[in-house]
Amino acid sequence: MEIPKHRHCLNCGISIPPDQVFCSEKCRIEYMQRRKRMLRTQYMFLAIAGLIILYYIITIVWKM
């Protein structure tokens, strides 16, 4: 038995035709919103990590 060519929706995971990325407009919007939140969280983490590193560099230079 051969499985027909297909993909899975990036948001909900249901089977869709190979030329589509999302099963519906609703799934596309949900995926984009989740991705936007995830990127914002990653940028915040990098900014905070950068500030902590900068603080330690300034502290070390100040003691010299």
The first five atom37 places (N, CA, C, CB, O) and aatype in JSON, in Angstrom:
{
  "aatype": [12, 6, 9, 14, 11, 8, 1, 8, 4, 10, 2, 4, 7, 9, 15, 9, 14, 14, 3, 5, 19, 13, 4, 15, 6, 11, 4, 1, 9, 6, 18, 12, 5, 1, 1, 11, 1, 12, 10, 1, 16, 5, 18, 12, 13, 10, 0, 9, 0, 7, 10, 9, 9, 10, 18, 18, 9, 9, 16, 9, 19, 17, 11, 12],
  "atom_mask": [
    [1, 1, 1, 1, 1],
    [1, 1, 1, 1, 1],
    [1, 1, 1, 1, 1],
    [1, 1, 1, 1, 1],
    [1, 1, 1, 1, 1],
    [1, 1, 1, 1, 1],
    [1, 1, 1, 1, 1],
    [1, 1, 1, 1, 1],
    [1, 1, 1, 1, 1],
    [1, 1, 1, 1, 1],
    [1, 1, 1, 1, 1],
    [1, 1, 1, 1, 1],
    [1, 1, 1, 0, 1],
    [1, 1, 1, 1, 1],
    [1, 1, 1, 1, 1],
    [1, 1, 1, 1, 1],
    [1, 1, 1, 1, 1],
    [1, 1, 1, 1, 1],
    [1, 1, 1, 1, 1],
    [1, 1, 1, 1, 1],
    [1, 1, 1, 1, 1],
    [1, 1, 1, 1, 1],
    [1, 1, 1, 1, 1],
    [1, 1, 1, 1, 1],
    [1, 1, 1, 1, 1],
    [1, 1, 1, 1, 1],
    [1, 1, 1, 1, 1],
    [1, 1, 1, 1, 1],
    [1, 1, 1, 1, 1],
    [1, 1, 1, 1, 1],
    [1, 1, 1, 1, 1],
    [1, 1, 1, 1, 1],
    [1, 1, 1, 1, 1],
    [1, 1, 1, 1, 1],
    [1, 1, 1, 1, 1],
    [1, 1, 1, 1, 1],
    [1, 1, 1, 1, 1],
    [1, 1, 1, 1, 1],
    [1, 1, 1, 1, 1],
    [1, 1, 1, 1, 1],
    [1, 1, 1, 1, 1],
    [1, 1, 1, 1, 1],
    [1, 1, 1, 1, 1],
    [1, 1, 1, 1, 1],
    [1, 1, 1, 1, 1],
    [1, 1, 1, 1, 1],
    [1, 1, 1, 1, 1],
    [1, 1, 1, 1, 1],
    [1, 1, 1, 1, 1],
    [1, 1, 1, 0, 1],
    [1, 1, 1, 1, 1],
    [1, 1, 1, 1, 1],
    [1, 1, 1, 1, 1],
    [1, 1, 1, 1, 1],
    [1, 1, 1, 1, 1],
    [1, 1, 1, 1, 1],
    [1, 1, 1, 1, 1],
    [1, 1, 1, 1, 1],
    [1, 1, 1, 1, 1],
    [1, 1, 1, 1, 1],
    [1, 1, 1, 1, 1],
    [1, 1, 1, 1, 1],
    [1, 1, 1, 1, 1],
    [1, 1, 1, 1, 1]
  ],
  "atom_positions": [
    [[0.84, -1.17, 0.0], [0.0, 0.0, 0.0], [0.89, 1.24, 0.0], [-0.96, -0.01, 1.22], [1.77, 1.37, 0.85]],
    [[0.68, 2.14, -0.93], [1.49, 3.34, -1.06], [0.71, 4.54, -0.53], [1.91, 3.56, -2.52], [-0.47, 4.72, -0.83]],
    [[1.4, 5.36, 0.26], [0.77, 6.56, 0.8], [0.87, 7.67, -0.24], [1.44, 7.0, 2.15], [1.95, 7.91, -0.78]],
    [[-0.25, 8.34, -0.55], [-0.2, 9.42, -1.54], [0.69, 10.57, -1.05], [-1.63, 9.95, -1.84], [0.84, 10.79, 0.15]],
    [[1.28, 11.29, -2.01], [2.14, 12.42, -1.66], [1.31, 13.46, -0.92], [2.81, 13.03, -2.92], [0.21, 13.82, -1.34]],
    [[1.88, 13.94, 0.2], [1.18, 14.92, 1.0], [2.17, 15.64, 1.9], [0.06, 14.25, 1.83], [3.34, 15.26, 2.0]],
    [[1.69, 16.67, 2.55], [2.44, 17.4, 3.57], [1.56, 17.46, 4.8], [2.85, 18.83, 3.08], [0.43, 16.97, 4.81]],
    [[2.11, 18.08, 5.83], [1.33, 18.3, 7.04], [1.3, 19.79, 7.34], [1.91, 17.5, 8.23], [2.3, 20.48, 7.19]],
    [[0.14, 20.27, 7.75], [-0.05, 21.68, 8.1], [0.98, 22.05, 9.18], [-1.51, 21.94, 8.6], [1.15, 21.32, 10.15]],
    [[1.66, 23.18, 9.0], [2.68, 23.61, 9.96], [2.09, 23.97, 11.31], [3.45, 24.79, 9.4], [2.8, 24.0, 12.31]],
    [[0.81, 24.26, 11.35], [0.19, 24.66, 12.61], [-0.46, 23.49, 13.33], [-0.84, 25.74, 12.36], [-0.16, 23.23, 14.49]],
    [[-1.34, 22.78, 12.66], [-2.12, 21.74, 13.35], [-1.68, 20.32, 13.0], [-3.58, 21.89, 13.02], [-2.02, 19.38, 13.72]],
    [[-0.93, 20.15, 11.92], [-0.38, 18.85, 11.6], [-1.25, 17.91, 10.78], [0.0, 0.0, 0.0], [-0.88, 16.76, 10.55]],
    [[-2.42, 18.38, 10.33], [-3.25, 17.47, 9.53], [-2.68, 17.34, 8.13], [-4.7, 17.96, 9.48], [-1.93, 18.2, 7.67]],
    [[-3.04, 16.28, 7.46], [-2.55, 15.99, 6.12], [-3.19, 16.95, 5.11], [-2.85, 14.53, 5.74], [-4.4, 17.15, 5.12]],
    [[-2.34, 17.53, 4.24], [-2.81, 18.46, 3.21], [-2.11, 18.14, 1.9], [-2.55, 19.95, 3.63], [-1.11, 17.41, 1.9]],
    [[-2.61, 18.67, 0.78], [-1.94, 18.44, -0.51], [-0.51, 19.0, -0.5], [-2.74, 19.09, -1.65], [-0.22, 19.94, 0.24]],
    [[0.38, 18.42, -1.31], [1.79, 18.81, -1.27], [2.06, 20.25, -1.69], [2.58, 17.9, -2.15], [3.13, 20.78, -1.39]],
    [[1.14, 20.9, -2.38], [1.36, 22.27, -2.82], [0.9, 23.32, -1.81], [0.66, 22.5, -4.14], [1.01, 24.52, -2.07]],
    [[0.38, 22.9, -0.67], [-0.08, 23.82, 0.36], [0.86, 23.76, 1.57], [-1.53, 23.49, 0.78], [1.58, 22.78, 1.77]],
    [[0.83, 24.82, 2.36], [1.64, 24.87, 3.57], [0.74, 24.8, 4.81], [2.5, 26.15, 3.6], [1.11, 24.2, 5.82]],
    [[-0.43, 25.42, 4.72], [-1.4, 25.43, 5.81], [-2.72, 24.88, 5.31], [-1.58, 26.85, 6.39], [-3.03, 24.95, 4.12]],
    [[-3.5, 24.33, 6.24], [-4.79, 23.76, 5.84], [-5.87, 24.83, 5.7], [-5.23, 22.72, 6.85], [-6.85, 24.62, 4.98]],
    [[-5.69, 25.96, 6.37], [-6.69, 27.03, 6.29], [-6.03, 28.37, 6.61], [-7.87, 26.76, 7.25], [-4.9, 28.42, 7.09]],
    [[-6.75, 29.43, 6.35], [-6.28, 30.77, 6.66], [-6.16, 30.94, 8.18], [-7.25, 31.84, 6.07], [-5.26, 31.62, 8.66]],
    [[-7.06, 30.32, 8.92], [-7.02, 30.38, 10.38], [-5.71, 29.79, 10.9], [-8.23, 29.62, 10.99], [-5.07, 30.37, 11.78]],
    [[-5.31, 28.65, 10.36], [-4.05, 28.02, 10.79], [-2.86, 28.89, 10.42], [-3.89, 26.62, 10.14], [-1.91, 28.99, 11.2]],
    [[-2.89, 29.52, 9.26], [-1.79, 30.4, 8.85], [-1.66, 31.57, 9.82], [-2.01, 30.92, 7.42], [-0.55, 31.91, 10.23]],
    [[-2.78, 32.19, 10.19], [-2.76, 33.32, 11.11], [-2.26, 32.89, 12.49], [-4.17, 33.94, 11.22], [-1.44, 33.59, 13.08]],
    [[-2.75, 31.76, 13.0], [-2.31, 31.26, 14.3], [-0.81, 30.99, 14.3], [-3.09, 29.98, 14.67], [-0.11, 31.32, 15.27]],
    [[-0.31, 30.39, 13.23], [1.11, 30.06, 13.12], [1.95, 31.35, 13.12], [1.38, 29.24, 11.83], [2.97, 31.43, 13.81]],
    [[1.51, 32.34, 12.34], [2.26, 33.59, 12.26], [2.27, 34.32, 13.6], [1.67, 34.5, 11.16], [3.28, 34.91, 13.97]],
    [[1.16, 34.29, 14.32], [1.09, 34.93, 15.63], [2.02, 34.23, 16.63], [-0.35, 34.93, 16.15], [2.73, 34.88, 17.39]],
    [[2.0, 32.9, 16.61], [2.86, 32.14, 17.51], [4.33, 32.39, 17.19], [2.53, 30.64, 17.43], [5.16, 32.55, 18.09]],
    [[4.65, 32.43, 15.91], [6.03, 32.68, 15.48], [6.5, 34.07, 15.91], [6.16, 32.52, 13.95], [7.64, 34.25, 16.34]],
    [[5.61, 35.05, 15.79], [5.94, 36.41, 16.18], [6.22, 36.49, 17.68], [4.79, 37.37, 15.8], [7.17, 37.15, 18.1]],
    [[5.4, 35.81, 18.5], [5.62, 35.78, 19.95], [6.95, 35.09, 20.28], [4.46, 35.05, 20.65], [7.69, 35.55, 21.15]],
    [[7.23, 34.0, 19.59], [8.46, 33.26, 19.84], [9.69, 34.11, 19.5], [8.46, 31.95, 19.02], [10.67, 34.12, 20.25]],
    [[9.66, 34.81, 18.37], [10.78, 35.67, 17.99], [10.97, 36.8, 18.99], [10.56, 36.24, 16.58], [12.1, 37.15, 19.34]],
    [[9.87, 37.38, 19.46], [9.95, 38.46, 20.44], [10.61, 37.95, 21.73], [8.53, 39.04, 20.74], [11.44, 38.63, 22.32]],
    [[10.23, 36.75, 22.15], [10.82, 36.15, 23.36], [12.31, 35.92, 23.16], [10.11, 34.83, 23.7], [13.1, 36.19, 24.07]],
    [[12.7, 35.43, 22.01], [14.12, 35.18, 21.74], [14.91, 36.48, 21.73], [14.29, 34.45, 20.41], [16.02, 36.54, 22.26]],
    [[14.35, 37.53, 21.14], [15.03, 38.83, 21.11], [15.18, 39.4, 22.52], [14.26, 39.82, 20.21], [16.21, 39.98, 22.85]],
    [[14.16, 39.22, 23.35], [14.23, 39.7, 24.73], [15.33, 38.95, 25.49], [12.87, 39.53, 25.45], [16.1, 39.55, 26.22]],
    [[15.39, 37.63, 25.3], [16.42, 36.83, 25.96], [17.81, 37.3, 25.53], [16.24, 35.33, 25.63], [18.69, 37.48, 26.37]],
    [[18.01, 37.51, 24.23], [19.32, 37.96, 23.74], [19.67, 39.34, 24.28], [19.34, 37.98, 22.21], [20.82, 39.59, 24.62]],
    [[18.69, 40.23, 24.37], [18.93, 41.57, 24.88], [19.34, 41.51, 26.36], [17.67, 42.45, 24.71], [20.28, 42.18, 26.76]],
    [[18.63, 40.72, 27.14], [18.96, 40.59, 28.56], [20.33, 39.94, 28.74], [17.88, 39.77, 29.29], [21.13, 40.39, 29.57]],
    [[20.61, 38.89, 27.97], [21.93, 38.24, 28.04], [23.03, 39.24, 27.66], [21.98, 37.0, 27.12], [24.08, 39.27, 28.3]],
    [[22.79, 40.05, 26.64], [23.76, 41.06, 26.22], [24.0, 42.09, 27.3], [0.0, 0.0, 0.0], [25.14, 42.51, 27.53]],
    [[22.93, 42.51, 27.98], [23.08, 43.48, 29.06], [23.87, 42.9, 30.23], [21.71, 43.95, 29.54], [24.68, 43.59, 30.84]],
    [[23.63, 41.64, 30.55], [24.38, 40.99, 31.63], [25.86, 40.9, 31.27], [23.8, 39.57, 31.92], [26.72, 41.19, 32.1]],
    [[26.16, 40.5, 30.05], [27.56, 40.41, 29.61], [28.21, 41.79, 29.63], [27.65, 39.8, 28.19], [29.35, 41.93, 30.07]],
    [[27.49, 42.8, 29.16], [28.0, 44.17, 29.16], [28.28, 44.63, 30.59], [27.0, 45.13, 28.47], [29.3, 45.28, 30.86]],
    [[27.39, 44.3, 31.5], [27.58, 44.65, 32.91], [28.87, 44.04, 33.44], [26.38, 44.18, 33.76], [29.66, 44.72, 34.1]],
    [[29.09, 42.75, 33.17], [30.3, 42.09, 33.65], [31.56, 42.67, 33.0], [30.23, 40.6, 33.38], [32.59, 42.8, 33.67]],
    [[31.49, 43.01, 31.75], [32.66, 43.62, 31.08], [32.97, 44.97, 31.7], [32.41, 43.77, 29.55], [34.13, 45.28, 31.98]],
    [[31.95, 45.78, 31.92], [32.15, 47.09, 32.53], [32.7, 46.94, 33.95], [30.83, 47.9, 32.55], [33.59, 47.69, 34.35]],
    [[32.18, 45.98, 34.7], [32.65, 45.74, 36.07], [34.12, 45.35, 36.08], [31.81, 44.64, 36.74], [34.88, 45.84, 36.91]],
    [[34.52, 44.48, 35.17], [35.92, 44.03, 35.12], [36.83, 45.2, 34.72], [36.08, 42.84, 34.11], [37.89, 45.39, 35.32]],
    [[36.42, 45.98, 33.72], [37.25, 47.11, 33.26], [37.33, 48.17, 34.35], [36.67, 47.72, 31.97], [38.38, 48.79, 34.52]],
    [[36.26, 48.4, 35.08], [36.21, 49.42, 36.13], [37.2, 49.1, 37.27], [34.79, 49.54, 36.68], [37.77, 50.0, 37.88]],
    [[37.38, 47.8, 37.54], [38.28, 47.39, 38.64], [39.75, 47.53, 38.27], [37.99, 45.94, 39.04], [40.6, 47.56, 39.16]],
    [[40.07, 47.62, 36.99], [41.47, 47.68, 36.56], [42.09, 48.99, 36.87], [41.58, 47.42, 35.09], [43.26, 49.21, 36.56]]
  ]
}
